[in-house]
């Protein structure tokens, strides 16, 4: 019998830690054909979702799927995310959390076209912990959440877990 991945357990643990400490848990998700999210909020095949109790309805964080309903622009939408597509879970307020490796299943021709049409942005050093960016995919939240935290223009080094 194949060994069960630790990833869904770690996602649930960080989620619980966030809620126990009054933080807002966010998940960064790689979007592919198996992911059901509002496509208009997807950028570079990624979306960041607020998965707090206040932002979701019927949240189920299983071993294979994370499912819930959330409001986007006032419209309730069903969200289905394969656990294998979760890039990170972190607290909005301080950026603490965990990142995970994800196998990206975008066909190479599509990926090449996207790279050509959407070159990666040049990153500037973070000036403060409360800096914000134009974030998409935050259900009915006028505040814009920060992107996955960067220190000195680089993502923090987090332990990779399989």
C-alpha angles and dihedrals in degrees: 000000000000118000115257115246117249091215099090090047092051091047090053091046094052089045090053092046090052094050094043089055097044094252127138111244116220128184125207109212134195106225120219135148091288093057119090108203133128100282093206088072096049117107123182089351091301137104133182115218131194104227098179121135090250094052099045140055123206095005111190117181103190131168093262106023141028108209133177144130122251137172119249114184089345094306120113112233132186112235124201118180124176108230088228088064096057108114096183146343118210146154113264093215099056107007094239114147142088136290126211136199115249129196104231112218100189109132110252093240090055092044091050091050091049092049090050095047097038111035113192113270120249107251122226123206114268110255098193140002090246097056115131136199135196097284122185130202099043104138113237093330118135091195114082113229120226119256119249100304120266127196117204090348093307133098112253115258109255128180112263113230128192 
